[in-house]
Structure formats: C-alpha cells, structure tokens
C-alpha cells in the first residue's frame, strides 16, 4: 500500500508539471520568424494639399490665396511586389473628414482675425457678415460660394532602409474599399526601388483556423530611423470571423488583454501593419480596429483587393538571396551566412535586417556556436588521424578472398587436366575386393625437334649440341645393333639406321674403343653409313657433330678427327 501511495503521488506531481509546461510550450514563438516580412514593412503617410482662394467682397473685392497641408492618415503598409506596390488600410490614405472645411476655418481665422478653431467642424462667427461669408465658403460648392478649393492628396512611403530615407517616395492610390477598414492598394509614382527591386513579404493562402493560433504583428510608430526600428509584438487569433469585420485576438493563457494591447499599438502607428503567421512567416492579414478592439483583416480580402487593382504579388531576387542567408543563419551555420548576407547587401545596400544579421553572424563565426566551423574541425581531425581501421580490415578481407579464389581455381584446373607429362588414365583394373580401379597408362612419347637433313657436299653443317646417345637394341642372339638417329632424316625416330657390330665385344674401327655397350655419345660407329654412293658418315668423338669427308678437325668444337 505504501508503494502504491508513493506511485500515485509521483504520477500526480508529474501530471501537474506537464499541465503547467504544456501551455508555456504552446505559447513560445519561433525566433526570427518575422525576418521574412519586416524588411518589407513601410511607413505610410497621407496628406491632403488644399489650395483655397477666398473672395472677400465685404469691402472691396479681394482675392486671398492660401495653401494648407492637412494630414489624412498614417500607418503601416507592406510591400508585395519588387516594384514597390503596397497594401494597407483605406483609412490610412483616405479620411472621412472634409479637408475643405478645415481650410475654410483656417483662412477665415487668419484673414478676418476671428476666433474659429482649426478643425474639421463647421462653426459660426459672431459678426453676421463674416459668418454669412463663412457659411458660403463651406462645401458643397454653390454659385454664390465665396471660396474656391483645389485638393490634391499626396502619399509618401518611407521604406525600412539604412540610412533612413527622409523624403520617402511618392505613391498613388490604385484602389480603396468602401469602408475605412477595408484594404487599399498603392502604387509608386515612379521607380521606388532605383531599378534593383525592393524586399517583399510573402502572402499566405489562407488564415489559420485553429483557436489560439500564434501570430506576430509588425509596424512603425513613426518614420523609420536608426533610433526608431520596426515594432514587433506577439498575439493569438480566435477561431471564426471573416470579411471586413475581421478576426479577434485572445491570449489562450489569459495573461494579457491582447485586443487592448494591440489597440494601443494601432494608435501609435501600427494601423494596417502585417499580421504574420508563426509557422512559415507569411502574412495572413492586416491589423485593423483600435482602442480596446483590435482585429485582423484576413488575407483573402487583401488578395481580392490586389486582384481588383490588377497587381500580382510576387517575390524578387533580393528575397531569394535573403531567404538563403536566413536559412543558414537560423540553423547555426554563421560562417556560411556571412557571404550570403553580403550578397543581399550588394543587391539592396539599405537592407536593415540583413545588415543586423550580418553583424551577428560575423561575431559568431568560428565560435562554438558555429556548426559549420565545428564540422570543419571534426573533418580536419579525421584527416589527421588517417583512414579508419575498418578500411584496412575490409581491404585485407578482399585480398584474402581473392587469394583463396585464385588457389581454388588453380586446384580445379590441375584436377581437371591431370599431372604434367601424362595423358590421363588408360584403363581399369580389378582390385582385391573386386572393384574396378583406374590404372595409369604409359607416358606419351614426346617427338624430338625437327632437324633438316644435312647436304653431303656442304662442309659446314649446323647441328644441335645436345645430340642424343646411340641406343642399343638387340638384333638376335649374341648380337647388338648400334642405332644412329638421324633427326634430319626421320624426326620421329622411326628411320634410325642400325649396323651389326658382330657381337657384344665389337669395337669401332675408328675409335678403337671398348665394347658397344659402353659407348656413349661422341663415339663413331664403323657400320654407320651414308646413303649409297656417298661414303661412310663420320662423327666427332668429342661433341658428336657430323664431319665432312675432308675435315681434319671438328668444325664446331675444333677437336682433331684423327684421334
């Protein structure tokens, strides 16, 4: 029981730990996932320029001309094409307030020296004549109007570059939505990229449907500067919600009031900023709303507005190079990331994120955190140690196998062909037990080499030094025949000539040697004769070479023939 109770306590504690750590793990956001989008985040400022002419005819007719720049809106936008097309919210570039009313209040207050607030509301002056002219100045335009207005809207986009661009580039409205929270598409008035292209942000195909999906928001609270980088914060999406109503935010852990937190960021300048999904780093919507009710306009509405404006979002060469550099950086290969970020800065010198990551990669290159350097050191150590032992073992095994295979092949060949100099088995014989056994036959005679017959009249005859001995064959009782082989006349040895020695003790007439049985090579036989009519054939007693009829010395060894 005591063991069972301890086990239950342990399992209970483990369950509490898991329950506490699971939400924390779910709340973690990937590091650096917003780097794909933040280079394309820009500051958008819209201003209305109002040129107003007041026709003052209270006394003498006077034309009073003034020009006013009226802020319409400001917020954050996202570049979606290398040429500089930007998506943002309509209320960033288009205001519901009437700028002509603002200009009328300003010009009457300045010219007639009356107290009229400089706002977008219609007011009344204390002087009836001035008030009458003021009401005639307010729009809409009438035949008796006392003011003539010329309103132009100027939109400036400030990219995220270093050093910062104080002037930005001009943009024009391509399309806006009917509601202020709808998407708007802007196009640069000229080449905003200087011909090299701008960083762009990838757009997602859809919005995550899961409750509590983690996202990030990004934007600028003012014009980009060295001391004013982009602002990035995290959030979580609630399930449901579509259209221009947008999706709401909610922290699944309840630690923060995300709608209020993001509403404060909207008031500071993040209105229209991109909402970034944490899995792939793609834009899933735009930040809208405000106050205590921040929401997200989905990417489908953004894609629809781009289609109406005939703007196709796409990535450029800068984005491809930057993604490769980021992959090497965030996987820990800092040495490889350094030249990759340098390439990005060559394409787009003002790339702030690439410049920041380059400094970090240079600081970590070659350190213990650099996986590329660690692999290089490991490879160098392996090279110094030399080839591994298994390579030598494998080579030795292959060599032994080759030797065994060669030996087996030679053994099989010897068994198949038999011993050298034999012709194989010649027959069978019956053994003691009645079994038949094979009996080896006599060896096959090897014919002597062919020698051409010597000519009788030729005094110089070249013959082989190793002349065979004259064999002795019996030719009857008490008789011996000396056979002199003539290799030139009979290569097979069948045409050997014989002479009767007249008994076993017959001696050579020329040599006077001993019995015929004792003659070896080099002795001359008086019975050896040449063909009919040519006289007897003599041989050298020293080397066994043939002698000519007139030779006194052997032409091969120089031995005298008379001895």
C-alpha angles and dihedrals in degrees: 000000000000091000091047091052092050091050092051091050091050093049091047092052091047090052091052092050092050091047090053097045098043095070090044091053090046090051095055116107124209114260116248095004091132093057090091091060109030095073087061096048113109139181115244123200124179122196131179116217110208120193107192130182117198117206102210109190099155087111119357115351110270129179111216115191126194137165124209133184110215119192110233102180146318135205145117131307137186126227111228103174132043089240091064107261109163133201121205139135124296095238090058091067103020126051129198089215118100110241091192090065089052091051092048092053091048097049095046092048092050099040102038095032094232129144105255119149116243096236141105097269128101113246140183128232123221092233108078095213092049091045090051091052090045093055089048089053096056116092146290098076115248134180089255094047116142095201133060117202133198112185125188126175119222120195121190126190121204112200126212098256138132123261089033122245107238094191101038119193130286122252136187131218112252098176139348134189127249091243125058092238094055124103124271129200122213130191126198115254089224138357102318094182101052090239097298099086132242132258112266135199123236115241120219122232094229144358120263110259098200119108111251096016107175117240139162131223125211137185148119127275090200142350111322113263140155090265094039111058125168118294117232127185136167130242143160130234126230120224119260130022127112142173124039089323086074132198123292130232129236133169107233090211094048092229095126138028095235098183090056094042093051091042088060090051089051090055090052095054110283093111107135093013120149121267106216125207113226100221102062102005094244128146111256098174150329128273113249140158121053144208109043094339112068116168141171127247106216126242092243091068089047091052090049092053091049090052091051089050090047091235116142113205113226142156126247139213091271090059093050092052092044094051091052091051092048091050091056092044098049092044092057101254095127096160090058092043094059098071090038092058090044088057090052091052090051089057095041112015094189096056100134098187092049091049092050094047091046091059091049092048092049090051092051098039112119094008128117089270092060107095092190092056091046091053091048091052091048091050091049090051090051090051091052092050090054129222115340121260094247090066091060092045091051092048091049091050092051091049093050091048091051092051092049091048092051092048092049091050092051092047091052092049092050092049091050098048100035129223118329115266096024130101096215129253118341102194148323135273133194115252128215091273094051094257120132115244128187118249121205114238127222118288117268111255115244113223116233118252117276115262121184115235116261119244116242096226095047108098093192114060121172111216136166118275093220097070111175122243120260107257120220119230126182115245102182139317113331094355133109128197122207110212119205112198117218104200092185093054098040117017094184093054093242095115097059114146121227134198131198110242092196095240141345093285097052112133131203115264092220102040100034086210130151132281121326091247090064099050116115133180114313098040121117124230117213091207092059107103136177123232117302114292097018103087129236119321115235129203134202112259091212105048103007095239120147118262128214122235093257099037116122094174130035110262092214107043102012095237113154112253096211095067 
